[in-house]
Amino acid sequence: PFATTDAQPVDQRLNVQMGEYRLQRLVGRGGMGAVYEAQHVRLGRIAAVKVIHPELATDRKVIQRFLAEAMTVARLQHTNIVDVLDVGEQPEPHAIMELLHGQSLASVVESGRLPEQRALFVAAQVLGALDVVHQKGIIHRDIKPDNIFLVDDGVRSDHVKLLDFGIAKIIEGRPV
């Protein structure tokens, strides 16, 4: 056996435990980190675990911002905002979230315009989530199709989940 030049490097995080979850499969990568499908070691529950890129994990300000984002989102608890279940710093800074099945709005619109009724249905959910976020004194600051996820759970489709509060601003003096 031999390795080809286009072979993917082995992901050193696979099978690593973050909190009570063992990383099983890479789901996606972004500018701040990578997201893995993971399984709770005792309960067997499946979740998503977002882990900061190693090169960013040495910057204390980045870690504080990452953890603050996760804790802020965890307090929002709204049907149209991704659920953050836990955060931790060992063995690497990470956030444990609900694992979503479906696709980003960006992926959907790549194939063309949304029919008006579908677009209105999605927009109403996004606006409902933003209303709650703003009432809590938070400005998302990164609303775009990539950060709007359309869940398809087999029962309903186009259930919106707002993602990525990484550059959100918390208005001083407002409780979250």
C-alpha positions, 0 to 999 in steps of 0.5 A: 500500500502507498499514499497518494498525494491527494490523500487527506491527512489523518484527523488527530481528533477522531476518537478523542474525548471532549467533555463527555463526548467522543469525536467520531466524524468531521462534519465541517470546517470554518474560519474559527474551528472544526465541527464533529459529530460526537457520541456521549460516552455513557448515554450514547446521545449524538451531538455536534462538537465545535473545536477551535483550530489548534493555531487559534487555541493558544490565543487566550483572547480567542478562547475567551471569545469562543467560550463567551459566544457559546455561553451566550447562545446557550442562554438564548434557548429558542427553537430557531437558534442552535442549542449549545449544551455545554462548553469546555477547555480540556483537552481543547476549547470546545462547545457541544451543540445539537447536531443538525440534519439538513442544509444551509440556506446558502446550499439551497439557494445555489440551485436557484431562487426560493419560491415566495412562500418558502422564502417568507416561511424561512424569513419569518423564522429568522426574524423571530430568532433575531427578535429574541436575540435583540431583546436579550441585547445581542447583535448577531452581526453575521446574518448570511445564508451560510449561518441560516440552517434549514433542518429536515428531521423527516417530519418537517422541513425548513425549520430554521436554526440560526448559527454562528454568533462568533462576532456577535456584540453584546450591548452593555448593561443588557442581561443575556 
